């Protein structure tokens, strides 16, 4: 996994977590769901890169 991809995945998860927290605090279910979706997307990006790394070895 390249450093750039790691940073993108971490940023996506962090932004998603922030959106989820803000959505929960403001009782904005749509924003909270969007945040959870971004976190899942970041985790998926991590998983894809891990698989790529496994095949590179």
N, C-alpha and C positions, 0 to 999 in steps of 0.2 A: 504494500500500500504506500503510495507516494505521500510525502508530507502534505502536499496540497490537498489531496483527497481526505487525509485525516483531519485537516483543519476544516474543510467544508462539512464533513460529517459532524464534527464536534460543534461547529457553529450552528448547524441546522438543529441539532438536539438542544442546544442552549437557547436559541431563539424560540423553539417550540415550547420549551419549559417555561420561559418567560410569558409567552402568550397564554399558556394554560393557567398559570398563576394569576395573571391579570384578569383573565376570563372568569376564573373562580371567584376572585375578590369582588368583581363588578357584577357578578351573576349573569355574565354574558356567555351562555352555553355555546353559542356558535364560535366565539373566539377561543374558548377552552378546547373545543373539539378540534379546531384548526391547529392549535398548539400540540395536542396529542398526535395529530396526523403528521405534523412536521417532525416530531420526535421519532415516530415510527419510520418515516422516510430516512432520517439520519441513521437510524439503526440498520435499516436495510442497506444503505450505502456502505456502512461498515462491513456488513456480512458479504456483500458482493466483492468488496476489495479483499477481504480475507480469503475468499475462494480463489480469486485471481492470484493472490500471493501463494496459495498452496500449490497451484499449478506451475508457478514460475520456479519452484524449488526442485 
